[in-house]
Amino acid sequence: MLIRAYREEDHAAVVRLVRDVLTEFGFAAHVGGAERDLSALGERYAGARAGFWVSEDDDGALVGSVGIRPKDEHTCELKRLYLRADRRGTGLGQALYAHAESFARGAGYGRIWLDSSRRFGRAHRLYERNGFVLRATLDNEWEDNVYDKALI
């Protein structure tokens, strides 16, 4: 699997991936600002301390995504870790997460923060295996759990 930086020509494939996953788990595409975030990927994940990456299979099809963006000077936010259904359980989620964490460390962040719907149980197990600690459960439209992890 290839993990590479997002390019503008990936936009439609990333939107399709995220919409497919949200639909699979019973969400509307507009839930929680997802559409707004996706409409400005190139801007929201730009700069020296932000990035967005995609994964392609051997045929060049986009099968996964992940992003890092600043939350504050010390903390970054892990965003849009999505995998096509047939790629879950293959180690791709771990590879995408590890890529994002490596970037975050290199960018000088001391902490990674994320929120993730309780519907995404497999993702939560990945986060917990990687040292994230559950900090809060929210009663919002995403049904979010909030996690963080110290990097230093």
VENHU-V646354 format. One record per backbone hydrogen bond with DSSP energy under -1.0 kcal/mol. NH is the residue of the N-H (numbers start at 1). CO is the residue of the C=O. E is the energy in kcal/mol with one decimal. If there is no record, write none. Layout:
BEGIN
nh->NH co->CO e->E
nh->NH co->CO e->E
END
This chain:
BEGIN
nh->2 co->56 e->-1.8
nh->4 co->54 e->-2.7
nh->6 co->52 e->-2.8
nh->10 co->7 e->-2.7
nh->11 co->8 e->-1.8
nh->14 co->10 e->-2.5
nh->15 co->11 e->-2.6
nh->16 co->12 e->-2.3
nh->17 co->13 e->-2.4
nh->18 co->14 e->-2.7
nh->19 co->15 e->-2.8
nh->20 co->16 e->-2.6
nh->21 co->17 e->-2.3
nh->22 co->18 e->-2.9
nh->23 co->19 e->-2.7
nh->24 co->20 e->-2.4
nh->25 co->21 e->-1.7
nh->26 co->23 e->-1.8
nh->27 co->22 e->-3.2
nh->31 co->28 e->-1.7
nh->33 co->30 e->-1.3
nh->34 co->31 e->-2.2
nh->37 co->33 e->-2.5
nh->38 co->34 e->-2.7
nh->39 co->35 e->-2.1
nh->40 co->37 e->-1.1
nh->41 co->38 e->-1.1
nh->44 co->40 e->-3.4
nh->45 co->41 e->-1.8
nh->46 co->43 e->-1.3
nh->50 co->47 e->-1.4
nh->51 co->68 e->-2.6
nh->53 co->66 e->-3.1
nh->54 co->4 e->-2.8
nh->55 co->64 e->-2.3
nh->56 co->2 e->-2.2
nh->57 co->61 e->-2.2
nh->60 co->57 e->-2.0
nh->63 co->55 e->-3.0
nh->64 co->55 e->-1.1
nh->65 co->82 e->-2.1
nh->66 co->53 e->-1.9
nh->67 co->79 e->-2.8
nh->68 co->51 e->-2.9
nh->69 co->77 e->-1.7
nh->71 co->75 e->-3.0
nh->72 co->75 e->-2.3
nh->76 co->111 e->-2.5
nh->77 co->69 e->-3.4
nh->78 co->113 e->-2.4
nh->79 co->67 e->-2.7
nh->82 co->65 e->-1.3
nh->82 co->80 e->-1.4
nh->84 co->63 e->-2.8
nh->87 co->84 e->-2.4
nh->88 co->85 e->-1.1
nh->90 co->87 e->-1.3
nh->95 co->91 e->-2.2
nh->96 co->92 e->-2.9
nh->97 co->93 e->-2.7
nh->98 co->94 e->-3.0
nh->99 co->95 e->-2.1
nh->100 co->96 e->-2.3
nh->101 co->97 e->-2.9
nh->102 co->98 e->-2.4
nh->103 co->99 e->-2.1
nh->104 co->100 e->-2.5
nh->105 co->101 e->-2.6
nh->106 co->102 e->-2.3
nh->107 co->103 e->-1.9
nh->108 co->105 e->-1.6
nh->109 co->104 e->-2.1
nh->110 co->74 e->-2.6
nh->111 co->74 e->-1.3
nh->112 co->149 e->-2.5
nh->113 co->76 e->-2.7
nh->114 co->147 e->-2.3
nh->116 co->145 e->-2.4
nh->118 co->143 e->-3.0
nh->120 co->117 e->-2.0
nh->121 co->119 e->-1.2
nh->124 co->120 e->-1.8
nh->125 co->121 e->-1.9
nh->126 co->122 e->-1.9
nh->127 co->123 e->-2.6
nh->128 co->124 e->-2.6
nh->129 co->125 e->-2.4
nh->130 co->126 e->-1.3
nh->131 co->128 e->-1.6
nh->132 co->127 e->-2.3
nh->133 co->148 e->-2.8
nh->135 co->146 e->-3.7
nh->136 co->146 e->-1.4
nh->138 co->144 e->-3.3
nh->143 co->140 e->-1.0
nh->145 co->116 e->-2.5
nh->146 co->136 e->-3.0
nh->147 co->114 e->-2.9
nh->148 co->133 e->-1.6
nh->149 co->112 e->-2.0
nh->151 co->110 e->-3.2
END
